[in-house]
Amino acid sequence: MRIVSIYNESMFLDVSQLGVRYAGSVKPAVDGVSFSLQAGEIGVLIGPSGCGKTTLLRAVAGLERAQAGTIRLAKQIVSSPSAHVPAESRRIGMVFQDYALFPHLDSARNVAFGLSHLAPAQRDRRVNEVLDLVGLGDIHKRYPHELSGGQQQRVALARALAPGPRLLLLDEPFSNLDVEMRERLAHEVRGILKAAGATALFVTHDQLEAFAIGDRIGVMHEGRLHQWDDAYALYHRPATRFVADFIGHGVFTQARIEHRGTHAVVHTVLGDLVDLQECPLPSAYPGGLCDVLLRADDIVHDDHAPVKAEIIRKAFRGSEFLYTLRLLTGETVVANVPSHHDHALGEWIGIRAEVDHVVTFPREASDLPETISQC
C-alpha cells in the first residue's frame, strides 16, 4: 500500500491554564489545564466519567468557550477569554464514537463529503489516497450497513483525514466495539496516524487503548490535569496519588523510611525495600512515616517467603490470575500470578516484594493533588 502523507505543515497544540465553566455550575469543568502536543504526536486524555476530558476536547475543537487561559494552534491563539475562533475556521477534524456516517452514501461518497471545494479529479484522487491509507482501498462502493464496526470506524477516520486538518480530535471512537476489536484497532489507528504524520488528541476511558495509541497521556480528575507524560512514567513515576491509584492495579500500604548506613531503607509489611536510588530522606515525612505504592507486578508469589497472605479474591486473566491477598495485619495487596498457579479462595500463599520503582506518598492525603517523592 502506498502511503501519502497529507500533513505538510509543522503543527502543534498548546493549552495553557485553560478554564471552562458551564453556566450555572459552581465548579469549572476544566480547571487550569496546561499541556502541549508537538507536530506528529498523538495525545490521549483519560480519566473517570465526569472528569472534564470531553469538555477539554470540545474546547480545543471550538465547541466550548474558554473563560480562562489560552488554546494555541500552530502558535495562533484560537481560544481565550477575549478571543474565539469559530470551530469551522480551525481546520480541525473530528471522529466520534457513533461514527456519524451517512447511511445513504457509499464509503467513497462519505469520505468525499468534505471535499466539495476540489475539482472532481482531485476529489477522487484524495478519496483513493485516504482509503488506501486506512487499508480500505477496495470498499468504495460499499454502504455503512455493509461494513463491520472496525471498517466503519476507519471510514470515519478517512473522512476526517481527507480535508487535511491541522489537528485531529477523536472522542472515544472505539467505545461501541468489543474489547478485542478495540485493542487491535487502537494499534491500527496509531499506525495510520503516524503514516499520515497527523497530530491528534484522543479521549478514552480505557487505559489499554491509551497505552496502545498515545505518545503522551494526560490523566484528568475533577477538571484538573494531574499528569501529562508517557505511559511508562504514568505507571512507574506517577506525579500524584490519584494517578498512582487510577493507573494500573496497586494498593497503598503504610511504610517507614530510615537511614541504614549511607542508604535509605523502606520498612513495609512485606519486609524491607533496600538498594534504593533517589529515595527521599526520612525527614521528608514526619518520623519517616509514609505510604508506599505496591503494584500487582511488585508482589511475587514465593512459597518459601516468610510472609503469608490469604487469597480473598481472584480474577482469571488468561495467562495470569490477579489475586487480592489479605495479610495477617489485615492489609490487602494485589498480585499477578501465572495462571498455572491456580490456588483456591481462602488458601494462604507465600509472597514477597520485588520493587524496582519505589514510590512514596505522605501518610495523610490532602484535598489538592500531592507531588510525591520517588525512590
Protein Blocks (a to p, Z undefined) as FASTA:
>chain_A
ZZddfbfbdcddddehiacddehiabdfbghiacdddehiacdddddehilmmmmmmmmn
opaccfedjddeehiafbdfkbccdfklnopacddfklopafkbcfklmmmmmmmmpcfk
lmmmmmmmmmmmnopamlmmpcfklpcfklmmmmmmmmmmmnopabdcdehkllmpcfkl
mmmmmmmmmmmmmmnopacddddfbfklmmmmpmbdcddeehiafbdcdfklmmmmcfbf
klmmmnocddddddddddehjaccdddfkbpcehiehiacfklpghhiacddddfklpcc
dfkbmbdcddfbdcdehjaccdddddfkopacdddddfklccdehiacddddddfbdcdd
dfbdcfbdcddddZZ
